[in-house]
Each structure stands twice: as structure tokens, then as C-alpha cells.
Amino acid sequence: MQLEIRGAEKLSFREKQVVTLKEMGKSSAQIAKQLAMSASSVATLYNRARSKGYQVVIVLPGETLGLFEGDEEIGQEESE
């Protein structure tokens, strides 16, 4: 899985770190421990980042979703 943060240029380095970890499902306490800061600092950075507006897009290869195998079979059935 790959995360793409659109609008990341608006975020500070620390905001990018917090947003990335939050979007990966980490709790504020886990992020605080990993980044050696308080949970309230994590909340502040996350809220500041959200106010700047960004979008997180999850990029998944089609193979991991089984999309290409099914599409090929459907295409072959239609041509037969």
C-alpha cells in the first residue's frame, strides 16, 4: 500500500509525519511515542494540517485487488 498526500506542500515536515501515521491507523499515543512528543502536540499538528486542507489517496496496484485477472477472463468470454 502506498499513501499519496495531495496538498502536502502546504504542510510542515512534522505535520506530514503526523498525517501519514494517522492515515496508517496509528493512535495519537502511538504517534507521540514514535515521534517523541506529547499526545497534545500530535493533536495540534493533526488539526493544523487538517485546517490547511489536504487529501490522502491510497494507491493500490490492481493485481492486489484481483482486478486484472477477472477483467481478462471477462474480455475473453465476450470475444468467444
Backbone as CSV, one residue per row, in Angstrom:
resi,resn,N_x,N_y,N_z,CA_x,CA_y,CA_z,C_x,C_y,C_z
1,MET,0.846,-1.183,0.000,0.000,0.000,0.000,0.886,1.239,0.000
2,GLN,0.467,2.210,-0.745,1.202,3.464,-0.839,0.220,4.604,-0.575
3,LEU,0.612,5.543,0.270,-0.211,6.710,0.535,0.310,7.900,-0.249
4,GLU,-0.575,8.637,-0.848,-0.211,9.877,-1.530,-0.954,11.001,-0.821
5,ILE,-0.221,12.007,-0.381,-0.830,13.155,0.280,-0.868,14.296,-0.720
6,ARG,-2.056,14.608,-1.178,-2.215,15.724,-2.111,-2.361,16.995,-1.302
7,GLY,-1.608,18.004,-1.694,-1.584,19.252,-0.941,-0.523,19.233,0.148
8,ALA,0.386,18.265,0.076,1.427,18.109,1.097,2.358,19.316,1.152
9,GLU,2.460,20.038,0.040,3.358,21.200,0.031,2.908,22.263,1.021
10,LYS,1.653,22.213,1.443,1.125,23.176,2.424,1.486,22.790,3.855
11,LEU,1.919,21.552,4.052,2.157,21.034,5.399,3.625,21.119,5.795
12,SER,3.849,21.328,7.088,5.217,21.291,7.608,5.689,19.837,7.644
13,PHE,6.981,19.657,7.855,7.546,18.315,7.921,6.860,17.488,9.009
14,ARG,6.711,18.075,10.209,6.083,17.368,11.334,4.617,17.065,11.046
15,GLU,3.911,17.985,10.407,2.513,17.746,10.045,2.413,16.569,9.082
16,LYS,3.336,16.491,8.127,3.345,15.365,7.186,3.556,14.045,7.915
17,GLN,4.474,14.052,8.886,4.719,12.834,9.659,3.457,12.394,10.401
18,VAL,2.820,13.338,11.082,1.631,13.030,11.871,0.494,12.565,10.969
19,VAL,0.263,13.264,9.876,-0.813,12.894,8.949,-0.580,11.489,8.397
20,THR,0.634,11.205,7.981,0.947,9.891,7.424,0.680,8.786,8.433
21,LEU,1.155,8.971,9.655,0.955,7.948,10.683,-0.518,7.819,11.062
22,LYS,-1.231,8.943,11.139,-2.674,8.904,11.438,-3.421,8.142,10.354
23,GLU,-3.107,8.426,9.105,-3.793,7.781,7.989,-3.454,6.298,7.885
24,MET,-2.354,5.906,8.503,-1.990,4.488,8.546,-2.670,3.782,9.711
25,GLY,-3.473,4.521,10.480,-4.244,3.921,11.558,-3.615,3.980,12.936
26,LYS,-2.535,4.706,13.074,-1.882,4.821,14.386,-2.685,5.755,15.289
27,SER,-2.669,5.465,16.567,-3.338,6.329,17.547,-2.426,7.509,17.881
28,SER,-3.013,8.520,18.489,-2.218,9.688,18.894,-1.129,9.286,19.874
29,ALA,-1.444,8.368,20.780,-0.452,7.914,21.760,0.708,7.193,21.066
30,GLN,0.404,6.362,20.081,1.455,5.652,19.338,2.332,6.633,18.572
31,ILE,1.703,7.618,17.950,2.447,8.623,17.183,3.330,9.436,18.114
32,ALA,2.773,9.834,19.246,3.532,10.626,20.223,4.782,9.881,20.665
33,LYS,4.630,8.590,20.945,5.776,7.790,21.377,6.809,7.676,20.262
34,GLN,6.342,7.397,19.036,7.257,7.225,17.909,8.011,8.505,17.578
35,LEU,7.331,9.655,17.663,7.955,10.928,17.292,8.520,11.687,18.489
36,ALA,8.462,11.075,19.661,8.996,11.674,20.894,8.404,13.055,21.151
37,MET,7.070,13.095,21.204,6.360,14.338,21.522,5.129,13.974,22.334
38,SER,4.446,14.965,22.857,3.242,14.702,23.640,2.057,14.419,22.723
39,ALA,1.065,13.731,23.276,-0.153,13.436,22.520,-0.887,14.722,22.163
40,SER,-0.794,15.734,23.008,-1.454,17.014,22.693,-0.762,17.710,21.520
41,SER,0.548,17.546,21.399,1.262,18.105,20.243,0.844,17.388,18.965
42,VAL,0.648,16.085,19.053,0.176,15.314,17.906,-1.193,15.835,17.468
43,ALA,-2.095,16.028,18.435,-3.441,16.525,18.131,-3.379,17.913,17.503
44,THR,-2.520,18.774,18.026,-2.372,20.127,17.482,-1.870,20.079,16.042
45,LEU,-0.842,19.285,15.788,-0.287,19.170,14.438,-1.313,18.600,13.466
46,TYR,-2.054,17.594,13.905,-3.055,16.975,13.042,-4.175,17.967,12.713
47,ASN,-4.645,18.677,13.719,-5.704,19.667,13.484,-5.221,20.813,12.602
48,ARG,-3.988,21.238,12.795,-3.423,22.299,11.957,-3.328,21.831,10.509
49,ALA,-2.884,20.603,10.319,-2.770,20.040,8.968,-4.148,19.946,8.314
50,ARG,-5.138,19.500,9.064,-6.493,19.384,8.511,-7.036,20.753,8.099
51,SER,-6.712,21.781,8.857,-7.205,23.119,8.521,-6.548,23.672,7.257
52,LYS,-5.369,23.166,6.909,-4.678,23.593,5.694,-5.241,22.909,4.453
53,GLY,-5.982,21.871,4.660,-6.606,21.152,3.546,-5.610,20.278,2.813
54,TYR,-5.825,19.012,2.862,-5.021,18.046,2.127,-5.934,16.871,1.836
55,GLN,-5.531,16.040,0.919,-6.263,14.815,0.609,-5.290,13.655,0.654
56,VAL,-5.736,12.561,1.215,-4.914,11.356,1.237,-5.538,10.358,0.276
57,VAL,-4.711,9.862,-0.609,-5.140,8.882,-1.591,-4.335,7.615,-1.344
58,ILE,-5.024,6.491,-1.295,-4.341,5.207,-1.150,-4.146,4.642,-2.552
59,VAL,-2.902,4.361,-2.889,-2.575,3.820,-4.201,-2.328,2.324,-4.039
60,LEU,-3.187,1.526,-4.676,-3.065,0.068,-4.622,-2.870,-0.473,-6.033
61,PRO,-1.901,-1.334,-6.223,-1.758,-1.966,-7.537,-2.987,-2.825,-7.823
62,GLY,-3.453,-2.838,-9.048,-4.634,-3.603,-9.426,-4.506,-5.081,-9.135
63,GLU,-3.297,-5.621,-9.244,-3.097,-7.052,-9.000,-3.488,-7.436,-7.583
64,THR,-3.238,-6.550,-6.626,-3.545,-6.882,-5.235,-5.044,-6.982,-4.996
65,LEU,-5.826,-6.388,-5.858,-7.278,-6.441,-5.733,-7.894,-7.490,-6.651
66,GLY,-7.059,-8.168,-7.412,-7.548,-9.181,-8.332,-8.356,-8.591,-9.474
67,LEU,-8.058,-7.373,-9.872,-8.836,-6.702,-10.904,-8.457,-7.139,-12.312
68,PHE,-7.181,-7.401,-12.552,-6.746,-7.689,-13.911,-7.087,-9.101,-14.355
69,GLU,-7.004,-10.062,-13.465,-7.323,-11.436,-13.845,-8.787,-11.546,-14.266
70,GLY,-9.682,-10.983,-13.482,-11.109,-11.037,-13.788,-11.437,-10.286,-15.067
71,ASP,-10.791,-9.154,-15.289,-11.041,-8.369,-16.494,-10.618,-9.135,-17.739
72,GLU,-9.498,-9.847,-17.667,-9.023,-10.610,-18.825,-9.998,-11.740,-19.164
73,GLU,-10.496,-12.418,-18.116,-11.428,-13.525,-18.348,-12.726,-13.034,-18.946
74,ILE,-13.208,-11.897,-18.465,-14.453,-11.340,-18.999,-14.254,-10.962,-20.446
75,GLY,-13.127,-10.349,-20.779,-12.847,-9.960,-22.154,-12.764,-11.148,-23.076
76,GLN,-12.175,-12.258,-22.599,-12.081,-13.462,-23.427,-13.447,-14.088,-23.656
77,GLU,-14.298,-14.101,-22.629,-15.624,-14.685,-22.768,-16.457,-13.906,-23.771
78,GLU,-16.327,-12.585,-23.768,-17.101,-11.749,-24.670,-16.663,-11.937,-26.109
79,SER,-15.365,-12.199,-26.336,-14.876,-12.332,-27.710,-15.154,-13.715,-28.287
80,GLU,-15.471,-14.698,-27.447,-15.714,-16.066,-27.927,-17.083,-16.248,-28.483
